[in-house]
C-alpha cells in the first residue's frame, strides 16, 4: 500500500510564538514549541516517519522555515536528510523572502527581493533531485511559480502556487501572508486535471483553496484531495468526490497526517501523534 506523510508549517527558526500582531489569534495549547525545540520536534518527526512501513514519501505544504535564512535552510536539510524516503518541499509565504531576526525580534538583515520558485528549487536542489529520481512524469509550468506535477504510486500529485509575492506592509519583513490566486496557477491546475482523469489526484498548495475550484471538470469515479497548511489548525471538508484537508502547524502540536490509497478510488487519512 502506498502512503505518504504530511509535514505542515514547522517554522524552523521561529524563536517566539508572537512574532506579528495576528499571531495572538493562533490557538494556544501546552504543546507549542519554539527555538531549538522545533528542531528537536522535527528530528522526532523524521524518526516516526521512518518507522512507518507504508510511507514512501513526505510532502511538505510550506513554511518549512521561519524566514528561509541560510542557517535555517541548512539545519532543515540536515534534519530531513535523516529520512529513509524522499521529501517534497514546497514554499510557503515564510519561505519566499529571506531575512533574519535576533532573539529580541530586531531584523538583522533582509534580502532585496522575493525568491522565485527557480531560486527556491536551487536551495533544495539535492532534495528535488532525489525526489525526481523516484517519481514519474515530472512536469513544471515555469521557473517563477511552484506549479508542477508528478506521479507516485497510483496518484497524480499537482502542486499549485498560491503564495503572495507582494512585500509585507507596516515595514514588516517578508511577503504578505494572504494567499494569491495567480492566473497561471489556475490555468496549470485545470490543464493537469483535464489530463489526469484516470487517476486519483492530490492537489498541494500552501494556503487552502476553494473546495469548489475543481468543480465542473469531469473526473469520473476518481477522487480529488486538496491538501494545504497555512492556517495552523486542522480543517476537513468534503463535497462529493472532492475533499479538502488543511493540516495544523507542527511547531504547535506534535501530530501529522498519514494519507494512504484506499480501495480503488479514494484515500484513507490517519493522524499520527508522537
DRENPA-3360 file (N, C-alpha, C; in nm, 2 decimals, always signed):
BEGIN
1 = XXXXXXXX = +0.08/-0.12/+0.00/+0.00/+0.00/+0.00/+0.09/+0.12/+0.00 ~ +0.06/+0.22/-0.09/+0.13/+0.34/-0.09/+0.08/+0.44/+0.00 ~ +0.16/+0.50/+0.08/+0.12/+0.61/+0.17/+0.23/+0.72/+0.18 ~ +0.18/+0.84/+0.22/+0.28/+0.95/+0.24/+0.24/+1.03/+0.36 ~ +0.34/+1.09/+0.42/+0.33/+1.17/+0.54/+0.32/+1.32/+0.50 ~ +0.25/+1.40/+0.58/+0.24/+1.54/+0.55/+0.31/+1.62/+0.66 ~ +0.40/+1.71/+0.62/+0.47/+1.80/+0.71/+0.41/+1.94/+0.68 ~ +0.36/+2.00/+0.79/+0.29/+2.13/+0.77/+0.35/+2.23/+0.87;
9 = XXXXXXXX = +0.40/+2.34/+0.81/+0.43/+2.46/+0.89/+0.52/+2.43/+1.01 ~ +0.64/+2.37/+1.00/+0.72/+2.36/+1.11/+0.79/+2.49/+1.16 ~ +0.80/+2.58/+1.07/+0.85/+2.72/+1.10/+0.99/+2.71/+1.17 ~ +1.08/+2.62/+1.12/+1.21/+2.60/+1.18/+1.28/+2.74/+1.19 ~ +1.33/+2.78/+1.31/+1.40/+2.90/+1.32/+1.31/+3.01/+1.39 ~ +1.19/+2.97/+1.42/+1.10/+3.07/+1.49/+1.14/+3.07/+1.64 ~ +1.16/+3.19/+1.69/+1.21/+3.20/+1.83/+1.10/+3.25/+1.93 ~ +0.98/+3.28/+1.88/+0.88/+3.33/+1.97/+0.74/+3.30/+1.91;
17 = XXXXXXXX = +0.65/+3.27/+2.00/+0.51/+3.24/+1.95/+0.45/+3.36/+1.89 ~ +0.47/+3.48/+1.95/+0.41/+3.60/+1.90/+0.52/+3.68/+1.82 ~ +0.51/+3.67/+1.69/+0.61/+3.74/+1.61/+0.54/+3.87/+1.55 ~ +0.42/+3.85/+1.50/+0.34/+3.96/+1.44/+0.21/+3.97/+1.52 ~ +0.14/+4.08/+1.51/+0.02/+4.11/+1.59/-0.09/+4.00/+1.57 ~ -0.10/+3.95/+1.45/-0.20/+3.85/+1.42/-0.17/+3.71/+1.48 ~ -0.05/+3.69/+1.53/-0.01/+3.57/+1.59/-0.09/+3.55/+1.73 ~ -0.14/+3.66/+1.78/-0.22/+3.65/+1.90/-0.34/+3.56/+1.88;
25 = XXXXXXXX = -0.38/+3.54/+1.76/-0.50/+3.46/+1.73/-0.47/+3.31/+1.71 ~ -0.34/+3.28/+1.71/-0.31/+3.14/+1.70/-0.36/+3.06/+1.82 ~ -0.42/+2.94/+1.79/-0.48/+2.86/+1.91/-0.36/+2.83/+2.00 ~ -0.39/+2.85/+2.13/-0.29/+2.82/+2.24/-0.31/+2.68/+2.30 ~ -0.20/+2.62/+2.33/-0.20/+2.49/+2.39/-0.07/+2.47/+2.48 ~ -0.06/+2.36/+2.54/+0.06/+2.33/+2.62/+0.16/+2.25/+2.54 ~ +0.14/+2.24/+2.40/+0.23/+2.16/+2.32/+0.31/+2.25/+2.22 ~ +0.30/+2.38/+2.23/+0.37/+2.47/+2.14/+0.52/+2.47/+2.17;
33 = XXXXXXXX = +0.60/+2.47/+2.07/+0.75/+2.48/+2.09/+0.81/+2.59/+2.00 ~ +0.91/+2.65/+2.04/+0.99/+2.75/+1.96/+1.14/+2.72/+1.98 ~ +1.22/+2.80/+1.90/+1.36/+2.79/+1.91/+1.41/+2.65/+1.88 ~ +1.51/+2.61/+1.96/+1.57/+2.48/+1.94/+1.48/+2.36/+1.95 ~ +1.37/+2.38/+2.03/+1.27/+2.27/+2.05/+1.20/+2.24/+1.92 ~ +1.19/+2.33/+1.82/+1.13/+2.30/+1.69/+1.22/+2.20/+1.62 ~ +1.35/+2.22/+1.63/+1.44/+2.13/+1.56/+1.43/+1.99/+1.62 ~ +1.42/+1.98/+1.76/+1.41/+1.85/+1.82/+1.28/+1.78/+1.78;
41 = XXXXXXXX = +1.17/+1.86/+1.77/+1.04/+1.80/+1.73/+1.05/+1.75/+1.59 ~ +1.12/+1.82/+1.50/+1.13/+1.78/+1.36/+1.22/+1.66/+1.35 ~ +1.32/+1.65/+1.43/+1.40/+1.52/+1.44/+1.32/+1.40/+1.48 ~ +1.23/+1.42/+1.57/+1.14/+1.31/+1.62/+1.04/+1.28/+1.51 ~ +0.99/+1.38/+1.43/+0.90/+1.36/+1.32/+0.97/+1.26/+1.22 ~ +1.10/+1.29/+1.19/+1.18/+1.20/+1.10/+1.18/+1.06/+1.15 ~ +1.21/+1.04/+1.28/+1.22/+0.91/+1.33/+1.09/+0.84/+1.32 ~ +0.98/+0.91/+1.35/+0.85/+0.84/+1.35/+0.81/+0.81/+1.20;
49 = XXXXXXXX = +0.84/+0.89/+1.11/+0.81/+0.86/+0.97/+0.89/+0.74/+0.92 ~ +1.01/+0.73/+0.97/+1.10/+0.62/+0.93/+1.04/+0.48/+0.98 ~ +0.96/+0.49/+1.09/+0.91/+0.37/+1.15/+0.78/+0.32/+1.08 ~ +0.73/+0.41/+0.99/+0.60/+0.37/+0.92/+0.63/+0.30/+0.79 ~ +0.60/+0.17/+0.78/+0.65/+0.09/+0.67/+0.58/+0.13/+0.54 ~ +0.46/+0.18/+0.54/+0.39/+0.22/+0.42/+0.41/+0.36/+0.37 ~ +0.49/+0.44/+0.44/+0.52/+0.57/+0.40/+0.63/+0.57/+0.30 ~ +0.61/+0.62/+0.18/+0.71/+0.62/+0.08/+0.75/+0.76/+0.03;
57 = XXXXXXXX = +0.69/+0.86/+0.10/+0.71/+1.00/+0.06/+0.67/+1.09/+0.17 ~ +0.74/+1.20/+0.19/+0.69/+1.31/+0.28/+0.66/+1.43/+0.19 ~ +0.54/+1.49/+0.21/+0.50/+1.61/+0.14/+0.49/+1.72/+0.24 ~ +0.57/+1.83/+0.21/+0.56/+1.95/+0.29/+0.46/+2.04/+0.22 ~ +0.38/+2.11/+0.30/+0.29/+2.21/+0.25/+0.33/+2.35/+0.28 ~ +0.46/+2.37/+0.31/+0.52/+2.50/+0.31/+0.54/+2.56/+0.45 ~ +0.60/+2.68/+0.46/+0.65/+2.74/+0.58/+0.74/+2.64/+0.65 ~ +0.83/+2.58/+0.57/+0.93/+2.49/+0.62/+1.02/+2.56/+0.72;
65 = XXXXXXXX = +1.05/+2.69/+0.70/+1.14/+2.77/+0.79/+1.06/+2.89/+0.83 ~ +1.12/+2.97/+0.92/+1.05/+3.09/+0.96/+1.08/+3.20/+0.86 ~ +1.21/+3.20/+0.81/+1.24/+3.31/+0.72/+1.34/+3.28/+0.61 ~ +1.36/+3.15/+0.59/+1.45/+3.09/+0.48/+1.59/+3.15/+0.48 ~ +1.64/+3.18/+0.60/+1.78/+3.23/+0.61/+1.87/+3.11/+0.58 ~ +1.99/+3.13/+0.54/+2.09/+3.02/+0.51/+2.10/+2.92/+0.63 ~ +2.11/+2.97/+0.75/+2.12/+2.89/+0.87/+2.00/+2.80/+0.89 ~ +1.88/+2.86/+0.87/+1.76/+2.78/+0.89/+1.75/+2.67/+0.78;
73 = XXXXXXXX = +1.78/+2.70/+0.65/+1.76/+2.60/+0.55/+1.87/+2.49/+0.56 ~ +1.99/+2.53/+0.61/+2.09/+2.43/+0.63/+2.05/+2.33/+0.74 ~ +2.00/+2.38/+0.85/+1.95/+2.29/+0.96/+1.84/+2.21/+0.91 ~ +1.74/+2.27/+0.84/+1.63/+2.19/+0.79/+1.68/+2.07/+0.70 ~ +1.77/+2.10/+0.61/+1.82/+2.00/+0.52/+1.89/+1.89/+0.60 ~ +1.97/+1.93/+0.70/+2.04/+1.83/+0.78/+1.94/+1.74/+0.85 ~ +1.84/+1.79/+0.91/+1.74/+1.71/+0.98/+1.67/+1.62/+0.89 ~ +1.62/+1.67/+0.78/+1.54/+1.60/+0.69/+1.62/+1.49/+0.61;
81 = XXXXXXXX = +1.75/+1.51/+0.60/+1.83/+1.41/+0.54/+1.83/+1.28/+0.61 ~ +1.78/+1.27/+0.73/+1.77/+1.15/+0.81/+1.65/+1.06/+0.76 ~ +1.56/+1.12/+0.67/+1.45/+1.04/+0.63/+1.50/+0.92/+0.54 ~ +1.43/+0.81/+0.54/+1.46/+0.70/+0.46/+1.38/+0.71/+0.32 ~ +1.30/+0.81/+0.31/+1.22/+0.83/+0.19/+1.25/+0.97/+0.14 ~ +1.22/+1.00/+0.01/+1.24/+1.14/-0.04/+1.13/+1.23/+0.02 ~ +1.16/+1.36/+0.02/+1.06/+1.45/+0.07/+1.05/+1.57/-0.03 ~ +0.93/+1.63/-0.03/+0.90/+1.74/-0.13/+0.88/+1.86/-0.05;
89 = XXXXXXXX = +0.97/+1.96/-0.06/+0.95/+2.09/+0.00/+0.88/+2.19/-0.10 ~ +0.76/+2.24/-0.06/+0.70/+2.34/-0.14/+0.71/+2.47/-0.06 ~ +0.72/+2.59/-0.12/+0.73/+2.71/-0.05/+0.60/+2.76/+0.01 ~ +0.61/+2.81/+0.14/+0.50/+2.89/+0.20/+0.54/+3.04/+0.20 ~ +0.46/+3.12/+0.25/+0.49/+3.26/+0.25/+0.61/+3.30/+0.33 ~ +0.64/+3.21/+0.43/+0.76/+3.23/+0.51/+0.89/+3.19/+0.44 ~ +0.87/+3.12/+0.33/+0.99/+3.06/+0.26/+1.02/+3.15/+0.13 ~ +0.96/+3.27/+0.12/+0.97/+3.34/+0.00/+1.06/+3.47/+0.00;
97 = XXXXXXXX = +1.09/+3.52/+0.12/+1.17/+3.64/+0.12/+1.27/+3.63/+0.24 ~ +1.39/+3.60/+0.21/+1.49/+3.57/+0.32/+1.51/+3.69/+0.41 ~ +1.52/+3.66/+0.54/+1.56/+3.76/+0.64/+1.60/+3.69/+0.77 ~ +1.65/+3.77/+0.86/+1.69/+3.71/+0.99/+1.67/+3.81/+1.10 ~ +1.61/+3.76/+1.21/+1.59/+3.84/+1.33/+1.69/+3.79/+1.44 ~ +1.71/+3.88/+1.54/+1.78/+3.83/+1.66/+1.67/+3.79/+1.76 ~ +1.71/+3.75/+1.88/+1.62/+3.69/+1.98/+1.52/+3.80/+2.03 ~ +1.56/+3.93/+2.01/+1.47/+4.03/+2.06/+1.36/+4.07/+1.95;
105 = XXXXXXXX = +1.38/+4.01/+1.83/+1.29/+4.04/+1.72/+1.34/+4.15/+1.63 ~ +1.45/+4.20/+1.66/+1.51/+4.30/+1.57/+1.56/+4.24/+1.44 ~ +1.53/+4.30/+1.33/+1.57/+4.25/+1.20/+1.71/+4.28/+1.17 ~ +1.79/+4.17/+1.15/+1.94/+4.19/+1.13/+1.97/+4.22/+0.99 ~ +1.90/+4.15/+0.90/+1.92/+4.17/+0.75/+1.79/+4.12/+0.68 ~ +1.77/+4.17/+0.56/+1.67/+4.12/+0.47/+1.71/+4.13/+0.33 ~ +1.67/+4.02/+0.25/+1.71/+4.02/+0.11/+1.64/+4.13/+0.04 ~ +1.69/+4.17/-0.08/+1.64/+4.28/-0.15/+1.52/+4.25/-0.23;
113 = XXXXXXXX = +1.50/+4.12/-0.26/+1.38/+4.08/-0.34/+1.33/+3.94/-0.30 ~ +1.21/+3.92/-0.35/+1.14/+3.79/-0.32/+1.21/+3.68/-0.40 ~ +1.20/+3.56/-0.35/+1.25/+3.44/-0.43/+1.15/+3.40/-0.53 ~ +1.19/+3.35/-0.64/+1.11/+3.28/-0.74/+1.13/+3.13/-0.71 ~ +1.04/+3.05/-0.77/+1.05/+2.91/-0.75/+1.18/+2.85/-0.79 ~ +1.23/+2.90/-0.90/+1.36/+2.85/-0.95/+1.47/+2.87/-0.85 ~ +1.47/+2.98/-0.78/+1.57/+3.01/-0.67/+1.54/+2.92/-0.55 ~ +1.42/+2.90/-0.51/+1.38/+2.81/-0.40/+1.43/+2.67/-0.44;
121 = XXXXXXXX = +1.41/+2.63/-0.56/+1.44/+2.49/-0.60/+1.59/+2.47/-0.60 ~ +1.67/+2.58/-0.63/+1.82/+2.56/-0.62/+1.86/+2.54/-0.47 ~ +1.79/+2.61/-0.38/+1.83/+2.59/-0.24/+1.81/+2.44/-0.20 ~ +1.71/+2.38/-0.25/+1.68/+2.24/-0.21/+1.71/+2.15/-0.33 ~ +1.81/+2.18/-0.40/+1.85/+2.11/-0.52/+1.86/+1.96/-0.50 ~ +1.93/+1.92/-0.39/+1.95/+1.77/-0.37/+1.82/+1.70/-0.34 ~ +1.73/+1.77/-0.26/+1.61/+1.71/-0.23/+1.52/+1.69/-0.35 ~ +1.52/+1.79/-0.44/+1.44/+1.78/-0.57/+1.50/+1.67/-0.66;
129 = XXXXXXXX = +1.63/+1.66/-0.66/+1.69/+1.56/-0.75/+1.66/+1.42/-0.70 ~ +1.66/+1.40/-0.57/+1.63/+1.27/-0.51/+1.48/+1.24/-0.54 ~ +1.40/+1.34/-0.52/+1.26/+1.31/-0.55/+1.23/+1.28/-0.69 ~ +1.28/+1.36/-0.79/+1.25/+1.33/-0.93/+1.31/+1.20/-0.98 ~ +1.41/+1.15/-0.91/+1.46/+1.01/-0.94/+1.37/+0.90/-0.90 ~ +1.28/+0.93/-0.81/+1.19/+0.83/-0.75/+1.05/+0.84/-0.80 ~ +1.01/+0.94/-0.87/+0.87/+0.96/-0.92/+0.87/+0.96/-1.07 ~ +0.75/+0.96/-1.12/+0.73/+0.96/-1.27/+0.67/+1.08/-1.32;
137 = XXXXXXXX = +0.69/+1.10/-1.45/+0.62/+1.21/-1.53/+0.63/+1.35/-1.46 ~ +0.75/+1.39/-1.42/+0.77/+1.52/-1.36/+0.75/+1.63/-1.47 ~ +0.66/+1.73/-1.43/+0.63/+1.84/-1.52/+0.63/+1.97/-1.44 ~ +0.69/+2.08/-1.50/+0.68/+2.21/-1.44/+0.62/+2.31/-1.54 ~ +0.56/+2.41/-1.48/+0.50/+2.51/-1.57/+0.60/+2.62/-1.61 ~ +0.67/+2.67/-1.51/+0.78/+2.77/-1.55/+0.87/+2.79/-1.42 ~ +0.96/+2.88/-1.43/+1.06/+2.90/-1.32/+1.01/+2.99/-1.21 ~ +0.90/+3.07/-1.23/+0.86/+3.17/-1.14/+0.77/+3.12/-1.03;
145 = XXXXXXXX = +0.67/+3.04/-1.06/+0.58/+2.98/-0.96/+0.60/+2.84/-0.94 ~ +0.57/+2.79/-0.82/+0.58/+2.65/-0.78/+0.46/+2.57/-0.83 ~ +0.45/+2.56/-0.96/+0.34/+2.48/-1.03/+0.41/+2.36/-1.10 ~ +0.39/+2.24/-1.05/+0.45/+2.13/-1.11/+0.36/+2.00/-1.07 ~ +0.39/+1.89/-1.13/+0.31/+1.77/-1.11/+0.40/+1.65/-1.13 ~ +0.36/+1.54/-1.07/+0.43/+1.41/-1.08/+0.34/+1.30/-1.04 ~ +0.38/+1.18/-1.07/+0.31/+1.06/-1.03/+0.39/+0.98/-0.93 ~ +0.33/+0.94/-0.83/+0.39/+0.85/-0.73/+0.28/+0.75/-0.68;
153 = XXXXXXXX = +0.32/+0.62/-0.68/+0.21/+0.52/-0.66/+0.11/+0.53/-0.78 ~ -0.01/+0.53/-0.75/-0.12/+0.55/-0.85/-0.18/+0.68/-0.84 ~ -0.11/+0.78/-0.78/-0.17/+0.91/-0.75/-0.09/+1.02/-0.83 ~ -0.17/+1.11/-0.89/-0.12/+1.23/-0.96/-0.11/+1.34/-0.85 ~ +0.01/+1.39/-0.83/+0.03/+1.50/-0.74/+0.04/+1.63/-0.82 ~ -0.03/+1.73/-0.78/-0.03/+1.85/-0.86/+0.00/+1.97/-0.75 ~ +0.11/+2.03/-0.77/+0.15/+2.14/-0.68/+0.10/+2.27/-0.74 ~ +0.03/+2.35/-0.66/-0.03/+2.48/-0.70/+0.03/+2.59/-0.62;
161 = XXXXXXXX = +0.09/+2.69/-0.68/+0.15/+2.80/-0.61/+0.04/+2.91/-0.58 ~ +0.00/+2.94/-0.46/-0.08/+3.05/-0.42/-0.02/+3.14/-0.32 ~ +0.11/+3.14/-0.32/+0.18/+3.22/-0.22/+0.20/+3.37/-0.27 ~ +0.17/+3.46/-0.19/+0.17/+3.60/-0.23/+0.32/+3.64/-0.25 ~ +0.34/+3.73/-0.35/+0.48/+3.78/-0.38/+0.49/+3.93/-0.34 ~ +0.39/+3.99/-0.29/+0.40/+4.13/-0.25/+0.46/+4.15/-0.12 ~ +0.54/+4.26/-0.11/+0.61/+4.29/+0.02/+0.51/+4.31/+0.13 ~ +0.55/+4.26/+0.25/+0.46/+4.28/+0.36/+0.45/+4.43/+0.40;
169 = XXXXXXXX = +0.34/+4.47/+0.45/+0.32/+4.61/+0.48/+0.36/+4.64/+0.62 ~ +0.35/+4.76/+0.67/+0.38/+4.81/+0.80/+0.53/+4.78/+0.84 ~ +0.61/+4.79/+0.73/+0.76/+4.77/+0.75/+0.80/+4.63/+0.81 ~ +0.71/+4.54/+0.79/+0.74/+4.40/+0.84/+0.82/+4.33/+0.73 ~ +0.90/+4.23/+0.77/+0.99/+4.16/+0.68/+0.90/+4.06/+0.60 ~ +0.96/+4.01/+0.49/+0.89/+3.90/+0.41/+0.78/+3.95/+0.32 ~ +0.69/+3.86/+0.29/+0.58/+3.89/+0.20/+0.45/+3.89/+0.28 ~ +0.34/+3.93/+0.21/+0.21/+3.93/+0.27/+0.17/+3.79/+0.29;
177 = XXXXXXXX = +0.09/+3.77/+0.40/+0.06/+3.63/+0.44/-0.07/+3.59/+0.37 ~ -0.15/+3.68/+0.32/-0.27/+3.63/+0.25/-0.24/+3.57/+0.12 ~ -0.32/+3.47/+0.08/-0.29/+3.39/-0.04/-0.32/+3.47/-0.17 ~ -0.26/+3.43/-0.28/-0.28/+3.50/-0.40/-0.32/+3.40/-0.51 ~ -0.43/+3.43/-0.58/-0.48/+3.34/-0.69/-0.41/+3.38/-0.82 ~ -0.29/+3.33/-0.84/-0.22/+3.36/-0.96/-0.30/+3.30/-1.08 ~ -0.33/+3.37/-1.19/-0.40/+3.31/-1.30/-0.32/+3.20/-1.36 ~ -0.19/+3.20/-1.36/-0.11/+3.09/-1.42/-0.13/+2.97/-1.34;
185 = XXXXXXXX = -0.14/+2.98/-1.21/-0.16/+2.86/-1.12/-0.30/+2.79/-1.15 ~ -0.40/+2.87/-1.17/-0.53/+2.81/-1.20/-0.53/+2.75/-1.34 ~ -0.46/+2.81/-1.44/-0.45/+2.75/-1.57/-0.38/+2.62/-1.56 ~ -0.27/+2.61/-1.48/-0.20/+2.49/-1.46/-0.28/+2.38/-1.40 ~ -0.36/+2.42/-1.30/-0.44/+2.32/-1.23/-0.55/+2.26/-1.33 ~ -0.62/+2.34/-1.40/-0.72/+2.29/-1.49/-0.66/+2.21/-1.60 ~ -0.55/+2.25/-1.65/-0.48/+2.17/-1.76/-0.44/+2.03/-1.70 ~ -0.39/+2.03/-1.58/-0.34/+1.90/-1.53/-0.46/+1.81/-1.50;
193 = XXXXXXXX = -0.57/+1.87/-1.44/-0.69/+1.79/-1.41/-0.75/+1.73/-1.53 ~ -0.76/+1.81/-1.64/-0.81/+1.76/-1.76/-0.73/+1.64/-1.82 ~ -0.60/+1.64/-1.79/-0.52/+1.53/-1.85/-0.50/+1.41/-1.76 ~ -0.56/+1.41/-1.64/-0.54/+1.31/-1.54/-0.67/+1.25/-1.49 ~ -0.76/+1.23/-1.58/-0.89/+1.18/-1.54/-0.89/+1.03/-1.49 ~ -0.79/+0.96/-1.52/-0.79/+0.82/-1.49/-0.71/+0.79/-1.36 ~ -0.68/+0.89/-1.28/-0.60/+0.87/-1.16/-0.67/+0.95/-1.05 ~ -0.64/+0.90/-0.92/-0.67/+0.98/-0.81/-0.57/+1.10/-0.80;
201 = XXXXXXXX = -0.62/+1.21/-0.75/-0.54/+1.33/-0.75/-0.52/+1.39/-0.61 ~ -0.40/+1.43/-0.58/-0.37/+1.51/-0.46/-0.32/+1.65/-0.51 ~ -0.40/+1.75/-0.47/-0.36/+1.89/-0.51/-0.30/+1.95/-0.39 ~ -0.17/+2.00/-0.40/-0.09/+2.05/-0.29/-0.08/+2.20/-0.30 ~ -0.11/+2.28/-0.20/-0.09/+2.42/-0.20/-0.06/+2.46/-0.06 ~ +0.01/+2.58/-0.04/+0.04/+2.62/+0.09/-0.09/+2.67/+0.16 ~ -0.16/+2.77/+0.11/-0.28/+2.81/+0.16/-0.40/+2.73/+0.11 ~ -0.50/+2.71/+0.18/-0.62/+2.64/+0.13/-0.68/+2.70/+0.01;
209 = XXXXXXXX = -0.73/+2.62/-0.08/-0.80/+2.67/-0.20/-0.95/+2.64/-0.18 ~ -1.03/+2.71/-0.26/-1.18/+2.68/-0.25/-1.21/+2.54/-0.29 ~ -1.29/+2.47/-0.21/-1.33/+2.34/-0.24/-1.40/+2.32/-0.38 ~ -1.46/+2.43/-0.42/-1.54/+2.43/-0.55/-1.45/+2.45/-0.67 ~ -1.32/+2.48/-0.65/-1.24/+2.52/-0.76/-1.23/+2.41/-0.87 ~ -1.22/+2.28/-0.84/-1.21/+2.18/-0.95/-1.35/+2.14/-1.00 ~ -1.46/+2.20/-0.94/-1.59/+2.16/-0.99/-1.61/+2.19/-1.14 ~ -1.70/+2.11/-1.20/-1.72/+2.13/-1.34/-1.63/+2.05/-1.43;
217 = XXXXXXXX = -1.53/+1.99/-1.37/-1.44/+1.91/-1.45/-1.48/+1.76/-1.44 ~ -1.49/+1.70/-1.55/-1.53/+1.56/-1.55/-1.43/+1.47/-1.49 ~ -1.45/+1.42/-1.37/-1.34/+1.34/-1.30/-1.38/+1.19/-1.30 ~ -1.49/+1.15/-1.35/-1.53/+1.01/-1.35/-1.54/+0.96/-1.21 ~ -1.49/+0.85/-1.17/-1.50/+0.79/-1.04/-1.39/+0.82/-0.95 ~ -1.29/+0.89/-0.99/-1.17/+0.91/-0.91/-1.18/+1.04/-0.82 ~ -1.13/+1.03/-0.70/-1.14/+1.13/-0.60/-1.03/+1.23/-0.61 ~ -1.05/+1.35/-0.56/-0.95/+1.46/-0.55/-0.94/+1.50/-0.40;
225 = XXXXXXXX = -0.82/+1.50/-0.35/-0.79/+1.55/-0.22/-0.71/+1.68/-0.23 ~ -0.76/+1.79/-0.18/-0.69/+1.92/-0.18/-0.62/+1.93/-0.04 ~ -0.48/+1.94/-0.04/-0.40/+1.93/+0.08/-0.33/+2.07/+0.10 ~ -0.34/+2.12/+0.22/-0.28/+2.25/+0.24/-0.24/+2.27/+0.39 ~ -0.18/+2.38/+0.42/-0.15/+2.42/+0.56/-0.19/+2.57/+0.58 ~ -0.09/+2.64/+0.64/-0.10/+2.79/+0.65/-0.19/+2.84/+0.76 ~ -0.30/+2.77/+0.78/-0.40/+2.82/+0.88/-0.36/+2.78/+1.03 ~ -0.26/+2.69/+1.04/-0.21/+2.64/+1.17/-0.32/+2.57/+1.25;
233 = XXXXXXXX = -0.41/+2.52/+1.19/-0.52/+2.44/+1.26/-0.57/+2.33/+1.16 ~ -0.63/+2.23/+1.21/-0.68/+2.12/+1.12/-0.83/+2.15/+1.08 ~ -0.85/+2.14/+0.95/-0.98/+2.16/+0.90/-1.01/+2.05/+0.79 ~ -1.13/+2.00/+0.78/-1.16/+1.90/+0.68/-1.30/+1.92/+0.63 ~ -1.31/+1.93/+0.49/-1.43/+1.94/+0.43/-1.44/+1.85/+0.31 ~ -1.56/+1.81/+0.27/-1.59/+1.72/+0.16/-1.71/+1.76/+0.09 ~ -1.70/+1.75/-0.05/-1.81/+1.78/-0.13/-1.81/+1.68/-0.25 ~ -1.89/+1.58/-0.23/-1.89/+1.47/-0.33/-1.75/+1.40/-0.34;
241 = XXXXXXXX = -1.69/+1.40/-0.45/-1.56/+1.33/-0.47/-1.44/+1.43/-0.45 ~ -1.47/+1.55/-0.40/-1.36/+1.64/-0.37/-1.35/+1.67/-0.22 ~ -1.23/+1.64/-0.16/-1.21/+1.66/-0.02/-1.10/+1.77/+0.00 ~ -1.10/+1.83/+0.11/-1.00/+1.93/+0.15/-0.95/+1.91/+0.29 ~ -0.82/+1.89/+0.30/-0.76/+1.87/+0.43/-0.66/+1.99/+0.45 ~ -0.68/+2.07/+0.56/-0.58/+2.17/+0.60/-0.52/+2.12/+0.72 ~ -0.38/+2.10/+0.72/-0.31/+2.04/+0.83/-0.26/+2.15/+0.92 ~ -0.26/+2.12/+1.05/-0.21/+2.21/+1.15/-0.06/+2.22/+1.16;
249 = XXXXXXXX = -0.01/+2.33/+1.22/+0.13/+2.35/+1.23/+0.21/+2.26/+1.32 ~ +0.32/+2.20/+1.27/+0.39/+2.11/+1.35/+0.45/+2.17/+1.48 ~ +0.49/+2.30/+1.47/+0.55/+2.36/+1.59/+0.45/+2.38/+1.70 ~ +0.32/+2.38/+1.67/+0.22/+2.40/+1.77/+0.17/+2.27/+1.83 ~ +0.18/+2.16/+1.75/+0.13/+2.03/+1.80/+0.20/+1.91/+1.73 ~ +0.25/+1.82/+1.81/+0.32/+1.71/+1.75/+0.23/+1.60/+1.70 ~ +0.17/+1.63/+1.59/+0.07/+1.54/+1.52/+0.08/+1.57/+1.37 ~ +0.07/+1.47/+1.29/+0.07/+1.49/+1.14/-0.01/+1.38/+1.07;
257 = XXXXXXXX = -0.06/+1.41/+0.95/-0.14/+1.32/+0.88/-0.05/+1.22/+0.80 ~ -0.10/+1.10/+0.79/-0.05/+1.00/+0.70/-0.17/+0.96/+0.61 ~ -0.15/+0.98/+0.48/-0.25/+0.95/+0.38/-0.21/+0.83/+0.30 ~ -0.31/+0.74/+0.28/-0.29/+0.61/+0.21/-0.39/+0.60/+0.10 ~ -0.36/+0.53/+0.00/-0.45/+0.49/-0.10/-0.56/+0.40/-0.04 ~ -0.68/+0.42/-0.07/-0.79/+0.34/-0.01/-0.87/+0.28/-0.12 ~ -0.88/+0.15/-0.12/-0.96/+0.08/-0.22/-0.92/+0.13/-0.36 ~ -1.01/+0.14/-0.45/-0.98/+0.17/-0.59/-0.97/+0.32/-0.61;
265 = XXXXXXXX = -1.06/+0.40/-0.54/-1.08/+0.53/-0.59/-1.05/+0.64/-0.48 ~ -1.04/+0.60/-0.35/-1.03/+0.71/-0.25/-0.90/+0.71/-0.17 ~ -0.91/+0.78/-0.06/-0.79/+0.79/+0.03/-0.83/+0.76/+0.17 ~ -0.74/+0.71/+0.25/-0.76/+0.69/+0.39/-0.67/+0.79/+0.46 ~ -0.72/+0.88/+0.55/-0.65/+0.98/+0.62/-0.64/+0.94/+0.77 ~ -0.52/+0.92/+0.81/-0.50/+0.89/+0.95/-0.41/+0.99/+1.02 ~ -0.42/+1.01/+1.15/-0.34/+1.11/+1.22/-0.24/+1.03/+1.32 ~ -0.12/+1.08/+1.31/-0.01/+1.02/+1.39/+0.03/+1.12/+1.50;
273 = XX = +0.01/+1.08/+1.63/+0.06/+1.16/+1.74/+0.20/+1.11/+1.78 ~ +0.29/+1.19/+1.82/+0.42/+1.15/+1.86/+0.47/+1.24/+1.98;
% end
